[in-house]
Amino acid sequence: MKPQLILHIGHPKTGTTSIQKTLSAARTWLQERNVLYPQTSLIPHNHRVLGPSVFGAIAEKSLSIRLGLTAQHAVEASIAEWDAVSRQINDRQPKTVILSAEGFFGAILTADPKLLQEAVQQITDQRPRILAYVRSPVLYYLSKAQQKLKGGWGLILPHHFRRLDAIDAYRTCFGVGMEIRTFERNKLLAGDVVSDFAEWIGYPELVPQFSIEEENTSISAEAMSVLHRLARVAAISDIASLKAQRQLTKVVKRLDERIPEPTKPVLHANVTAYITKLNADLIGLRDQYDIHFKDIDYSLVGQDPGDDVPIIQSVEDFCTVNKERRDLLEAKVLKVLAGGRSR
């Protein structure tokens, strides 16, 4: 009998790295309980590398840049990793298989669902159990903006993330076996996403032994601004530009921690209102899945944004920044990059 398959699909910025690193740390412990968290060679702690062969161009591009591969090689690597997962399943004959990749959430919107169905059928003849955590679009935008700036991708504009469309696509693909949970501390077991996930898969005892919290990578509003102002390249396009951006980000983060009174990033009210109006599916998430975000003014959801579209050309356009602290941080960063020292 083929194993049961658990698909943890994100979405992004919902503690997925903490879950994945915990599962990786507990891999042997899980195997002793007949649960397989397959290991892939290119990215050992998650299954992002499986994406290109089943989800197409978006997953191809992401993996190509991260690993320095051509699009064709990314697809070939993905196929090889699926084969490796199948071999692990055949060798160990587990009762349960867990796959986790945050990119699986939105990627289904542009994918051929048959490819994903075929890949899943190679693992199991049962309907997979699918879990997705969803986050407020306001907090998601702020967190994603930080991630993009640290990665050298520049500014992003507020947009509709299409959470409900992605959920509906998975339900159409696999039926109704899907769990949607709110990513908010007061909604999670013990206020912790790893504990919440462990309880859902039926192994809550793995948390005290193996839980690994994702490193707190939050930076100040001033650091966000400096990263944008000093970006090493217009956009990440290859492994060399990725390394250059990582150097800048490392310097900015280190010096940001040394300057007192950082400004916590908070969106301007007009940007918050615009994002809320833009994400009309918040009503569907609330009514169909009981997903209710405490930071959302639901009276604004679905309203026509009209002429309220914010013009975002700098961090200061969407986030409050202490300009004196920003300038001090920028001067110190420039000194280090020029070969000097900064206390």
C-alpha positions in Angstrom: 0.0 0.0 0.0 1.4 3.4 -1.0 2.0 5.9 1.8 -0.1 8.9 2.8 1.2 12.2 1.5 1.2 15.4 3.5 1.8 18.6 1.4 2.7 21.7 3.3 2.5 24.5 0.7 3.1 27.7 2.6 2.1 30.3 1.8 5.3 32.5 1.9 6.2 34.4 5.1 4.3 32.1 7.4 7.1 30.4 9.3 7.8 27.8 6.7 11.5 27.8 7.2 11.1 27.1 10.9 8.8 24.1 10.1 11.2 22.8 7.5 14.3 23.1 9.6 12.5 21.3 12.5 11.5 18.5 10.2 15.0 18.2 8.9 16.4 18.0 12.4 13.9 15.4 13.3 14.4 13.3 10.1 15.8 10.3 11.8 13.3 10.5 14.7 10.5 10.6 12.1 11.9 7.7 10.2 11.8 5.6 13.4 8.1 6.3 13.4 7.7 5.4 9.8 7.4 9.0 8.6 9.7 10.1 5.7 10.7 13.7 5.2 12.7 13.2 2.0 16.1 14.8 1.6 17.0 16.5 -1.7 20.6 17.1 -2.6 20.4 20.7 -3.8 18.4 22.2 -1.0 18.4 19.7 1.9 15.9 21.2 4.3 12.9 21.8 2.0 11.5 20.6 -1.3 11.6 23.8 -3.4 13.8 22.0 -5.9 10.9 19.8 -6.9 9.0 22.8 -8.2 10.3 23.4 -11.8 9.2 20.1 -13.3 5.6 20.4 -12.0 5.0 24.2 -11.8 6.9 25.6 -14.7 8.4 29.0 -15.4 8.1 30.8 -12.1 9.7 27.9 -10.2 12.3 27.5 -12.9 13.4 31.2 -12.7 13.6 31.2 -8.9 15.7 28.0 -8.7 17.9 29.0 -11.7 19.1 32.2 -10.0 19.5 30.7 -6.6 21.6 27.8 -7.8 23.2 29.3 -10.9 21.4 27.0 -13.3 19.9 27.5 -16.7 16.1 27.1 -16.9 16.6 23.7 -18.7 19.0 22.5 -16.1 16.6 23.6 -13.3 13.9 21.4 -14.8 16.3 18.5 -15.2 17.5 18.9 -11.6 13.9 18.9 -10.5 13.1 15.7 -12.4 16.2 14.0 -10.9 15.1 15.1 -7.4 11.6 13.6 -7.9 13.3 10.4 -8.9 15.5 10.5 -5.7 12.3 11.1 -3.6 10.7 8.0 -5.2 13.8 5.9 -4.5 13.7 7.0 -0.8 10.1 6.0 -0.6 10.7 2.6 -2.3 13.7 1.9 0.0 12.1 2.8 3.3 8.4 2.0 2.7 7.1 4.7 5.0 3.6 5.0 6.2 3.6 8.8 5.7 5.6 11.2 3.4 5.9 14.9 4.1 6.8 17.4 1.4 7.2 21.1 2.3 7.8 24.1 0.0 6.3 27.6 0.4 6.5 28.2 -3.3 4.0 25.5 -4.0 1.2 27.8 -2.8 1.0 30.4 -5.6 2.8 28.4 -8.3 -0.3 26.3 -8.9 -2.0 29.4 -10.4 0.2 29.2 -13.5 0.8 25.5 -13.6 -0.7 22.6 -15.5 -2.4 20.7 -12.6 -2.0 17.4 -14.4 1.7 17.5 -13.9 1.3 18.0 -10.2 -1.4 15.2 -10.0 0.9 12.8 -11.9 3.8 13.6 -9.5 1.6 13.0 -6.5 0.2 9.8 -7.9 3.8 8.4 -8.1 3.9 8.7 -4.3 0.4 7.8 -3.2 -2.9 6.4 -4.4 -4.7 8.3 -1.6 -5.9 11.9 -1.6 -3.1 14.0 -0.1 -3.5 15.9 3.1 -2.7 19.6 2.3 -2.0 22.3 4.8 -1.6 26.0 4.1 -1.2 28.9 6.5 -2.3 32.3 5.3 -1.2 35.7 6.5 -2.8 39.1 6.5 -2.0 40.8 3.1 -0.9 43.9 5.0 1.6 42.2 7.1 2.6 39.9 4.2 3.4 42.9 2.1 5.6 44.5 4.7 7.5 41.2 5.3 7.8 40.6 1.6 9.1 44.1 1.0 11.9 43.4 3.5 12.7 40.1 1.9 12.9 41.6 -1.5 15.1 44.5 -0.4 17.5 42.1 1.4 17.6 39.9 -1.6 18.3 42.8 -4.1 15.0 42.5 -5.9 14.1 46.2 -5.3 10.7 47.6 -4.3 7.5 45.7 -4.8 4.1 47.3 -5.3 1.1 46.3 -3.3 -0.9 43.6 -5.1 -3.5 41.0 -4.7 -1.8 37.7 -3.8 -4.8 35.6 -4.9 -4.9 33.4 -1.8 -8.5 32.2 -2.4 -7.7 31.4 -6.1 -4.7 29.3 -5.1 -6.8 27.4 -2.4 -9.6 26.8 -4.9 -7.0 25.5 -7.5 -5.7 22.9 -5.0 -9.3 21.9 -4.1 -10.1 21.4 -7.7 -6.9 19.4 -8.3 -7.2 17.1 -5.3 -10.7 17.5 -3.8 -11.6 18.9 -0.5 -8.8 17.4 1.7 -7.2 20.7 2.5 -6.7 22.6 5.8 -6.4 26.4 5.9 -5.1 28.0 9.0 -4.6 31.7 10.1 -1.0 32.7 10.6 -1.5 34.8 13.7 0.0 34.2 17.1 -3.3 34.0 18.9 -4.6 31.5 16.4 -1.7 29.1 16.5 -1.2 26.3 19.1 1.0 27.8 21.9 1.4 30.9 19.7 3.9 28.9 17.6 3.6 27.7 14.0 6.0 24.8 14.5 3.9 23.5 17.5 0.8 24.0 15.4 2.1 22.1 12.5 3.5 19.3 14.6 0.1 18.8 16.3 -1.6 18.8 12.9 0.5 16.0 11.5 0.0 14.0 14.7 3.5 14.3 16.3 3.4 17.1 18.8 6.2 15.6 20.8 8.8 16.4 18.2 8.7 20.1 19.1 10.4 20.0 22.5 13.2 17.9 21.0 13.8 19.4 17.6 12.1 22.7 17.2 14.3 25.3 15.4 13.1 28.8 15.2 13.8 30.8 12.1 16.5 33.4 12.7 14.8 36.7 13.3 15.8 38.6 10.2 13.7 41.7 10.7 15.5 44.9 10.1 14.7 48.5 10.8 12.9 50.9 8.4 16.2 52.8 8.0 18.0 49.6 7.0 15.3 48.9 4.4 15.8 52.4 3.0 19.6 52.0 2.9 19.3 48.7 1.1 17.2 50.3 -1.6 19.4 53.3 -2.0 22.7 51.3 -2.1 21.5 48.3 -4.1 24.5 46.8 -5.8 22.6 45.9 -9.0 19.3 46.9 -10.6 18.0 43.3 -10.2 19.4 39.9 -9.3 20.1 38.1 -12.6 22.9 35.6 -11.8 25.0 34.1 -9.0 27.5 36.9 -9.1 24.9 39.6 -8.6 23.3 37.5 -5.8 26.7 37.3 -4.0 27.2 41.1 -4.4 23.8 41.8 -2.9 24.4 39.3 0.0 27.5 41.2 0.9 25.7 44.5 1.1 22.8 43.0 3.1 25.2 41.5 5.6 27.0 44.8 6.2 23.7 46.7 6.5 22.2 44.2 9.0 25.3 44.2 11.1 25.6 48.0 11.4 21.8 48.4 11.8 22.1 46.4 15.0 24.8 48.8 16.4 22.9 52.1 16.0 20.3 52.7 18.7 16.6 53.5 18.4 15.7 51.6 15.2 12.3 52.4 13.7 10.0 49.4 13.5 8.6 49.2 10.0 5.0 50.3 9.9 3.0 51.0 6.7 1.5 54.4 6.1 -2.3 54.4 6.5 -3.0 55.1 2.8 -0.9 52.0 1.8 -2.7 49.8 4.4 -6.1 51.0 3.1 -5.1 50.4 -0.5 -3.9 46.8 0.2 -7.1 46.1 2.1 -9.3 47.4 -0.7 -7.3 45.5 -3.3 -7.7 42.1 -1.6 -11.4 41.4 -2.1 -11.0 37.7 -1.5 -10.6 38.5 2.2 -14.4 38.2 2.4 -14.3 34.7 0.9 -11.5 33.6 3.2 -13.5 34.8 6.2 -16.9 33.3 5.1 -15.7 30.0 3.6 -12.7 29.2 5.9 -13.2 31.3 9.0 -9.9 33.1 8.2 -10.3 36.5 10.0 -7.3 38.8 10.4 -7.4 41.2 13.3 -5.5 44.0 11.5 -7.9 44.2 8.6 -10.7 46.8 8.4 -13.3 44.6 6.7 -15.4 47.6 5.8 -12.8 48.6 3.3 -12.4 45.1 1.7 -13.5 45.1 -2.0 -13.9 48.9 -2.3 -12.7 50.4 -5.5 -9.3 51.9 -4.8 -10.1 54.6 -7.3 -7.3 57.2 -7.4 -5.9 56.0 -4.1 -3.1 54.0 -5.7 0.1 54.9 -3.7 3.1 56.0 -5.7 6.0 53.9 -4.3 9.5 54.9 -5.5 11.3 54.6 -2.2 10.9 52.9 1.2 9.8 56.3 2.6 6.8 56.2 0.3 5.2 53.2 2.1 7.0 53.2 5.5 7.9 55.7 8.3 11.7 56.2 8.3 13.9 58.2 10.7 16.0 60.1 8.1 18.7 61.1 10.5 19.3 57.5 11.6 19.0 56.4 7.9 21.7 58.8 6.8 24.0 57.8 9.7 23.6 54.1 8.8 24.2 54.8 5.2 27.4 56.7 5.9 28.7 53.8 8.0 27.8 51.2 5.4 29.6 53.2 2.6 32.7 53.5 4.8 32.8 49.7 5.3 32.2 49.0 1.6 35.0 51.4 0.7 37.4 49.5 2.9 37.2 51.6 6.1 36.1 50.6 9.5 33.0 51.5 11.4 32.4 51.1 15.1 
